Amino acid sequence: MEFRQLRPHVFVASLDEGDVTVTVLVGQDRCLLADTGSSPALGAQIREAVSALTDKPLETVVVTHGHWDHAFGLAAFQDLDTIGHENLIGDLRCEENLAWAKGHGVDMAALARPATAMSLIAIRDLGRTSVEIAHFGPGHTRSDLIIASPQLSTIIVGDLVETGPPQFDETSSLSGWVKSLDALHVLLKEDTIVIPGHGPALDFYDVAHFRAGLAAIWDQSEWAYAQGIPVDAVFGSNDLEWPWDQHTAVTGIALAYQELAARPRPDTGLRGC
């Protein structure tokens, strides 16, 4: 495993398992790692590679969300400052994780938990390099975190932004995902590099394009729901155009309908004075 430099003090490595990107931010005094791989053994390999990369001690490890390929290696870092969102524990038991764990002999009860379960924002100082860790609400999962360093003009986004189509599961919120990317947009400048959980680094325009695709699914689903169009007829409706492939669109439509059906209905009853 080898890290490559994206810009000064920012290094990434691509893992074979899940094609996950793990990132190291190096400050003057210490460094931070984003994501841990799919097993404690892989986490230990990542830790060894970080030690070979820099003489700055690894002190903080952040899990960007609760999917197996990002979170299952956390046990290799239990003596460090480990951070995850407070919803991470629940997200670890999503259907995708349970299926992967069953197929690979992973004991879910033995998975490590982060030492710090944050809710909205945390800050770490790496020595002349500050790092802001934030949760913008449910999106790709309920436990999404972004990791931003203004000095390094770098933001790590986990799977909130993909190089391909979005991946939905039962922990996703389509409307929340669009709102999360709206919040992310405020932090971006033209020189910001955006590091996703899979694939090459992205920029301001890549994020905008991905956000537009998600919004197209949400907005058209919301319109169709208001028109009373059955969920299984939305994709084929006239005058509607969908980003990405049919499977992604249909999965997103179903997710949107679930969210819309769960919204409280306004009370239109008249009451006397």
C-alpha positions as CSV (number, residue, x, y, z in Angstrom):
1,M,0.0,0.0,0.0
2,E,1.5,3.3,-1.0
3,F,0.2,6.9,-0.5
4,R,0.5,9.4,-3.3
5,Q,0.6,13.1,-2.8
6,L,-2.3,15.2,-4.2
7,R,-0.9,18.5,-3.0
8,P,1.5,19.5,-0.1
9,H,0.5,17.7,3.1
10,V,-2.4,15.8,1.5
11,F,-1.9,12.1,0.6
12,V,-4.3,9.4,-0.6
13,A,-4.2,5.7,-1.1
14,S,-6.6,3.4,-3.0
15,L,-7.5,0.1,-1.3
16,D,-8.1,-3.0,-3.4
17,E,-11.0,-4.0,-1.2
18,G,-14.0,-1.8,-2.2
19,D,-11.7,0.5,-4.2
20,V,-11.9,2.9,-1.2
21,T,-9.8,6.0,-1.0
22,V,-8.2,6.7,2.4
23,T,-6.7,10.1,3.0
24,V,-3.9,11.5,5.3
25,L,-3.7,15.2,6.2
26,V,-0.3,16.0,7.7
27,G,0.2,19.0,9.9
28,Q,3.4,20.4,11.5
29,D,2.9,18.3,14.7
30,R,0.6,15.4,13.9
31,C,-1.6,13.9,11.2
32,L,-5.2,12.7,10.6
33,L,-6.5,9.7,8.7
34,A,-9.9,9.6,7.0
35,D,-11.4,6.1,6.9
36,T,-10.1,2.7,8.0
37,G,-10.8,0.0,5.3
38,S,-12.9,-3.1,5.6
39,S,-11.2,-5.1,8.4
40,P,-8.9,-4.7,11.4
41,A,-6.1,-6.4,9.4
42,L,-6.5,-3.9,6.6
43,G,-6.6,-1.1,9.1
44,A,-3.3,-2.3,10.5
45,Q,-1.8,-2.2,7.0
46,I,-3.1,1.4,6.6
47,R,-1.6,2.4,9.9
48,E,1.8,0.9,8.9
49,A,1.7,2.7,5.6
50,V,1.0,6.0,7.4
51,S,4.0,5.5,9.6
52,A,6.1,4.9,6.5
53,L,4.7,8.1,4.9
54,T,5.5,10.6,7.6
55,D,7.3,11.0,10.9
56,K,4.4,13.0,12.3
57,P,2.4,10.8,14.7
58,L,-1.0,9.7,13.6
59,E,-3.3,10.9,16.4
60,T,-6.8,11.3,14.9
61,V,-8.8,8.9,12.8
62,V,-12.2,9.9,11.3
63,V,-14.8,7.5,9.9
64,T,-16.8,9.3,7.2
65,H,-19.8,7.0,7.4
66,G,-20.9,3.6,8.5
67,H,-20.4,1.3,5.6
68,W,-18.1,-1.7,5.8
69,D,-15.5,-0.6,3.4
70,H,-14.9,2.6,5.4
71,A,-15.5,1.6,9.0
72,F,-14.7,-2.0,9.7
73,G,-11.0,-1.4,10.1
74,L,-11.4,0.9,13.1
75,A,-10.2,-1.7,15.6
76,A,-6.6,-1.1,14.4
77,F,-6.8,2.4,15.8
78,Q,-8.4,2.0,19.2
79,D,-5.6,3.6,21.1
80,L,-6.0,6.9,19.1
81,D,-8.4,9.7,18.9
82,T,-11.2,8.1,16.8
83,I,-14.2,10.0,15.7
84,G,-17.5,9.0,14.1
85,H,-21.0,10.4,14.0
86,E,-23.4,9.4,16.8
87,N,-25.6,7.6,14.2
88,L,-22.6,5.5,13.1
89,I,-23.4,2.6,15.5
90,G,-26.9,2.2,14.0
91,D,-25.7,2.5,10.4
92,L,-23.2,-0.3,11.0
93,R,-26.2,-2.7,11.1
94,C,-27.5,-1.7,7.7
95,E,-28.5,-4.6,5.3
96,E,-25.4,-4.1,3.1
97,N,-23.1,-4.4,6.1
98,L,-24.8,-7.4,7.6
99,A,-24.7,-9.2,4.2
100,W,-21.0,-8.4,3.8
101,A,-20.1,-9.4,7.3
102,K,-22.0,-12.7,6.9
103,G,-20.2,-13.5,3.7
104,H,-16.7,-12.7,5.2
105,G,-17.1,-14.2,8.7
106,V,-17.1,-10.9,10.5
107,D,-18.6,-10.8,14.0
108,M,-20.6,-7.6,14.1
109,A,-20.6,-7.5,17.8
110,A,-16.8,-7.4,17.9
111,L,-16.6,-4.3,15.7
112,A,-14.8,-1.3,17.2
113,R,-16.7,1.9,18.0
114,P,-15.2,5.4,17.8
115,A,-14.1,7.0,21.0
116,T,-15.9,10.2,20.2
117,A,-19.5,10.1,18.9
118,M,-20.1,13.6,17.6
119,S,-23.3,15.3,16.5
120,L,-22.6,18.4,14.5
121,I,-19.0,19.7,14.4
122,A,-15.6,18.9,15.8
123,I,-12.2,20.6,15.3
124,R,-8.7,19.2,15.5
125,D,-5.4,21.1,15.3
126,L,-2.6,19.3,13.5
127,G,-0.1,22.1,14.1
128,R,-0.6,25.1,11.9
129,T,-3.3,23.2,10.1
130,S,-6.8,23.1,11.4
131,V,-9.3,20.5,10.5
132,E,-13.1,20.9,10.8
133,I,-15.3,17.8,10.9
134,A,-18.9,18.4,10.3
135,H,-22.3,16.6,9.9
136,F,-24.8,18.3,7.6
137,G,-27.6,15.9,8.2
138,P,-28.7,12.5,6.8
139,G,-27.7,12.0,3.2
140,H,-25.8,9.0,1.7
141,T,-26.2,7.6,5.3
142,R,-27.4,8.9,8.6
143,S,-23.7,9.1,9.8
144,D,-22.0,11.2,7.0
145,L,-19.1,13.4,8.0
146,I,-17.1,15.8,5.9
147,I,-13.5,16.7,6.9
148,A,-12.3,20.2,5.8
149,S,-9.0,21.9,6.1
150,P,-9.1,25.5,4.9
151,Q,-5.3,25.8,5.0
152,L,-4.9,22.8,2.7
153,S,-7.9,23.8,0.5
154,T,-9.1,20.2,0.8
155,I,-12.4,18.6,1.8
156,I,-12.9,14.9,2.3
157,V,-16.5,13.9,1.6
158,G,-16.7,10.1,1.9
159,D,-19.5,8.9,-0.3
160,L,-21.5,12.1,-0.2
161,V,-20.1,12.7,-3.7
162,E,-19.4,9.9,-6.2
163,T,-17.6,9.8,-9.5
164,G,-20.4,7.6,-10.8
165,P,-24.1,7.3,-9.8
166,P,-25.1,7.6,-6.1
167,Q,-25.4,4.4,-4.0
168,F,-28.7,4.3,-2.0
169,D,-29.6,2.0,0.9
170,E,-32.1,2.1,3.8
171,T,-30.0,4.6,5.7
172,S,-30.1,7.2,2.8
173,S,-32.2,10.4,2.7
174,L,-32.5,11.8,-0.8
175,S,-33.9,15.2,0.3
176,G,-31.2,15.3,3.0
177,W,-28.5,14.4,0.6
178,V,-29.4,17.4,-1.6
179,K,-29.4,19.7,1.4
180,S,-26.0,18.3,2.5
181,L,-24.5,19.1,-0.8
182,D,-26.0,22.6,-0.6
183,A,-24.2,23.1,2.7
184,L,-21.0,21.6,1.2
185,H,-21.2,24.0,-1.8
186,V,-20.8,27.0,0.6
187,L,-17.4,25.7,1.6
188,L,-16.1,25.1,-1.9
189,K,-13.8,27.5,-3.8
190,E,-12.4,26.9,-7.3
191,D,-9.1,25.8,-5.9
192,T,-10.6,23.3,-3.4
193,I,-9.9,19.7,-4.0
194,V,-12.7,17.3,-3.0
195,I,-11.7,13.8,-2.1
196,P,-14.5,11.3,-2.5
197,G,-14.6,7.8,-0.9
198,H,-14.0,6.2,-4.2
199,G,-12.2,7.3,-7.4
200,P,-10.1,10.4,-8.2
201,A,-10.2,13.8,-6.6
202,L,-13.0,16.1,-7.7
203,D,-13.6,19.9,-7.9
204,F,-16.3,22.5,-7.4
205,Y,-18.0,21.7,-10.7
206,D,-18.0,17.9,-10.1
207,V,-19.9,18.5,-6.9
208,A,-22.4,20.8,-8.6
209,H,-23.0,18.2,-11.3
210,F,-23.6,15.4,-8.8
211,R,-25.9,17.6,-6.7
212,A,-27.9,18.5,-9.8
213,G,-28.5,14.8,-10.6
214,L,-29.7,14.0,-7.0
215,A,-32.0,17.1,-7.1
216,A,-33.4,16.0,-10.4
217,I,-34.5,12.7,-8.9
218,W,-35.9,14.4,-5.8
219,D,-37.7,17.2,-7.5
220,Q,-39.4,15.1,-10.2
221,S,-40.3,12.5,-7.6
222,E,-41.9,15.2,-5.4
223,W,-43.9,16.5,-8.4
224,A,-45.0,13.0,-9.4
225,Y,-46.0,12.2,-5.8
226,A,-48.1,15.4,-5.6
227,Q,-49.8,14.3,-8.9
228,G,-50.7,10.9,-7.4
229,I,-48.6,9.0,-9.9
230,P,-47.9,5.5,-8.6
231,V,-44.3,5.0,-7.7
232,D,-43.7,2.2,-10.3
233,A,-45.0,4.5,-13.1
234,V,-42.9,7.5,-12.3
235,F,-39.8,6.5,-14.3
236,G,-41.8,6.0,-17.5
237,S,-43.8,9.2,-17.2
238,N,-43.9,11.5,-20.2
239,D,-41.8,14.7,-20.0
240,L,-39.5,13.5,-17.2
241,E,-35.8,13.0,-17.8
242,W,-33.6,11.1,-15.4
243,P,-29.8,11.2,-14.6
244,W,-27.7,8.1,-14.5
245,D,-29.1,4.6,-15.3
246,Q,-32.6,3.3,-14.8
247,H,-31.7,1.2,-11.7
248,T,-30.3,4.3,-9.9
249,A,-33.3,6.4,-10.9
250,V,-35.9,3.9,-9.9
251,T,-34.1,3.2,-6.6
252,G,-34.0,7.0,-5.9
253,I,-37.7,7.4,-6.8
254,A,-38.7,4.7,-4.4
255,L,-36.6,6.3,-1.7
256,A,-38.1,9.7,-2.4
257,Y,-41.7,8.3,-2.2
258,Q,-40.9,6.7,1.2
259,E,-39.7,10.0,2.5
260,L,-42.7,11.9,1.1
261,A,-45.1,9.4,2.5
262,A,-43.5,9.7,6.0
263,R,-44.0,13.5,6.1
264,P,-46.7,14.6,8.4
265,R,-49.8,15.8,6.6
266,P,-50.9,19.3,7.3
267,D,-54.0,19.7,9.5
268,T,-56.6,21.4,7.2
269,G,-59.5,21.0,9.7
270,L,-61.3,24.2,10.7
271,R,-61.6,25.0,14.4
272,G,-63.8,27.4,16.1
273,C,-62.5,30.4,18.0
